[in-house]
Amino acid sequence: MNKHAIVIGSGIGGLAASVRLACEGYTVDVFEANDFIGGKINSKTISGYRFDMGPSVFTGPEYIKELFDLCGEDFSEFKYQKLHHSFHYFYDDGLQLSLSADKEKLIDELSEKLNESKYVLKNYLEKAELNYNLISPLFIEKSLHRFKHLLNKTLLKALIYIPKYKLNSTMNGENATTFKNPKTVQLFNRYATYNGSNPYEAPAMLNMIQHLEMNVGVFLPEKGMVQISEAVYHLALKKGVKFHLNEAITNIIIENKKIKGVSSKKGNYLADVVVSNMDVSLTYEKLMPEIKQPLKILNQEKSSSAIVFYWGIKKEFKELGLHNILFSGDSEKEFNAIFKTKKQFNDPTIYINITSKEVKSDAPMNCENWFVMINSAINTGQNWDEELKNIKQRLVKKINKLLNTTIEDYIECEEILHPGIIEKKYSGKFGSIYGNASNNKYAAFYRHPNYSKEIKGLYFAGVTVHPGGGIPLALNSAKIAVECLQEDIRK
Ligand SMILES: Cc1cc2nc3c(=O)[nH]c(=O)nc-3n(C[C@H](O)[C@H](O)[C@H](O)COP(=O)(O)OP(=O)(O)OC[C@H]3O[C@@H](n4cnc5c(N)ncnc54)[C@H](O)[C@@H]3O)c2cc1C
């Protein structure tokens, strides 16, 4: 008889784990607390406007291709395009950038408008590529917690470059000494937010994040981001995975330090293997409170959260593109507010994503679907209804100034996401999006491994465990979890 695996949660990490387990010959059941699959990668249509409710920036399609290949399915069925321009940037003093996907043009624009040396920019991006290619096979695609994964030629190659990683510097430290213009520094510091971190504390090594976007490119699935979770869901269905929606797991059953199964309100389910895609801190706290928690890991500073206004806008704004950033006038104070004082900053950086720029059916004719997001402190019990009134006013004011409009007159429908909702709806500890922040140089080693050191048969996939935040990393977390399982079986 096939061995039985249970996956808790159908976020992209859980979905990918279910596909991989099914490919290994397991009978797989996925339990999802919500009434939809995909976790944060889900979509909602309100009054004719379609919104991706979570992620909006798609990088690393090759990690999805890997799953198609594994299942023997044709990846060309997954329709997506590379964007001609990644991001449109708007600075407080009126300067605007529209970054091309063509690297030469990108460097030309940054050099001309920000008065930076082309040579320095080229070197910086080449270094990001080199670091990514050296570090990724070790830190992103493999377990950091099993030495035999690290002991190979790749490690030796990576070690040779150690002095170049600037281990004692921060992202901001490296960017501020590399570039002349504070605006360039602000632009490159922004990538710390891709795993919910603070560039004034996150290690300089994370300056490799921009490699995926600037050297490789930003992509857009034909049907929006939700196509990613739907595609992996369909792979899972084809492999025979069974999904149980609206069924939260309430307990992991453990006997003699070995997995026995899980329970929900509906009953007990036996299993040989459990993969938790739920936030790792909450997996310990809520599902197995009797097990000793690895507190050194779980008590690390949490990543940032987010506030999103989903607005149906009954007008088109030619000034904006698909991905737009309206920079804060003072990034350092903004990050301080998010991570230190945990208060809302009065001039936050605003991200506006408008998929109807490319996918016309995402909004009614002559209208646009705006996803307006700011990074936020985690949920520490703030009165979000009160906070949101002020925040909305500030966002509206900044947007009106940029577009010379009264945007409030064009908002036809509205939905809101805030850290309190993220905590409840997706079970993210304190509403943090990525679990631990990477706000110190040892952060990578303070992420929970993809397996339990205490409980035989228990594994973890998702952004709160190794290797960290973002869709490409969540997909890799599932790969590593199942690799660890295969190794354990061989043992
Ligand atoms: C506003 C926002 C914007 C983002 N933008 C980007 C972006 O542009 N690009 C990017 O790559 N990433 C982005 N992210 C992060 C992205 O969402 C994550 O990287 C990824 O989707 C998280 O996947 P995950 O596998 O960790 O699980 P999640 O999506 O967190 O899913 C976990 C699932 O587990 C379920 N669950 C929890 N507890 C239980 C239980 N007890 N029983 C059953 N089910 C349970 C939850 O209901 C949920 O469905 C963004 C996130 C947010 C919120």
The ligand as a Gaussian input file, in Angstrom:
#p B3LYP/6-31G(d) Opt

LIG

0 1
 C        0.141000      41.718000       0.039000
 C        1.206000      40.723000      -0.303000
 C        2.028000      40.930000      -1.391000
 C        3.021000      40.011000      -1.727000
 N        3.772000      40.226000      -2.847000
 C        4.624000      39.259000      -3.281000
 C        5.230000      39.353000      -4.571000
 O        4.987000      40.321000      -5.303000
 N        6.039000      38.339000      -5.002000
 C        6.280000      37.231000      -4.213000
 O        7.023000      36.324000      -4.657000
 N        5.725000      37.111000      -2.990000
 C        4.897000      38.089000      -2.509000
 N        4.239000      37.958000      -1.308000
 C        4.549000      36.834000      -0.479000
 C        3.853000      35.586000      -1.022000
 O        2.490000      35.642000      -0.771000
 C        4.439000      34.413000      -0.435000
 O        5.789000      34.402000      -0.828000
 C        3.815000      33.066000      -0.831000
 O        2.617000      33.176000      -1.533000
 C        3.568000      32.380000       0.493000
 O        3.376000      31.031000       0.262000
 P        3.390000      29.991000       1.437000
 O        3.557000      28.659000       0.792000
 O        4.367000      30.322000       2.494000
 O        1.955000      29.971000       2.101000
 P        0.701000      30.967000       2.361000
 O        0.307000      31.639000       1.115000
 O        1.011000      31.763000       3.557000
 O       -0.384000      29.874000       2.688000
 C       -0.453000      29.137000       3.879000
 C       -1.775000      28.384000       3.842000
 O       -1.896000      27.569000       4.995000
 C       -3.254000      27.602000       5.414000
 N       -3.305000      27.203000       6.821000
 C       -2.730000      27.834000       7.871000
 N       -3.002000      27.160000       9.011000
 C       -3.740000      26.081000       8.665000
 C       -4.304000      25.001000       9.402000
 N       -4.160000      24.883000      10.725000
 N       -5.010000      24.064000       8.725000
 C       -5.166000      24.130000       7.377000
 N       -4.647000      25.142000       6.638000
 C       -3.936000      26.097000       7.269000
 C       -3.651000      29.051000       5.209000
 O       -5.053000      29.197000       5.181000
 C       -2.984000      29.332000       3.863000
 O       -3.832000      29.000000       2.796000
 C        3.222000      38.860000      -0.935000
 C        2.386000      38.642000       0.165000
 C        1.380000      39.559000       0.481000
 C        0.480000      39.298000       1.654000

